[in-house]
Amino acid sequence: MWLLVFAPILLWAARTLQPGTLRRAGRLVLSIGVVGLVIVAAREAIVWLPSVPGEWRSYYPHRVLFSLAVMTEWPIVQAAAIGALCGYVGRSKRTQDKAMLPAHQPHAVGGPPDA
């Protein structure tokens, strides 16, 4: 559901923002998503791990993934994915822009500069 909200924003950003700005925005959104993942993992370590028997502690990664899956009000995973995608699009857009530059750019009006 959240991807449907973020998709138009991502398309707009990919079409209008400069590659550097798009990469920085992607890093910011990716960082927010990663911080959210760390917070969820820390919360589960503080709340869930002490409350379960020792033999269930091996299920901690599953518990974190479950918590992320049912936490629909916070788009943590989606934000991380959108941030990574913005960074990728910004990098490929920059590479594409560099490839489109002519190998020999003409000099300013008046001929080549004096050597």
DARA-V134543 format. One line per field, one symbol per residue. phi: phi as a letter, one per 40 degrees, with the letter a starting at -180 (. if undefined). psi: psi as a letter, one per 20 degrees, with the letter a starting at -180 (. if undefined). burial: + if it has 24 or more other C-alpha atoms within 12 Angstrom, else -. Layout:
phi=???
psi=???
burial=???
This chain:
phi=.cccccdccccccccbccdcccccccccccccccccccccccccccccdccbcdcccccddccccccccccccbcccccccccccccccccccccccccccccbccccdhgcccc
psi=ghhhghghggggghhhqqgggggggggghgggggggghggggghhggggijqqhiihijghhgghgghhimiiomgghggghghggggggghhggghhhipqhopqrrpjaqqp.
burial=---------+--++----++-++++++-++-+++-++--++--+---+-----------+--++--++------+++++++++++++++++-+----------------------
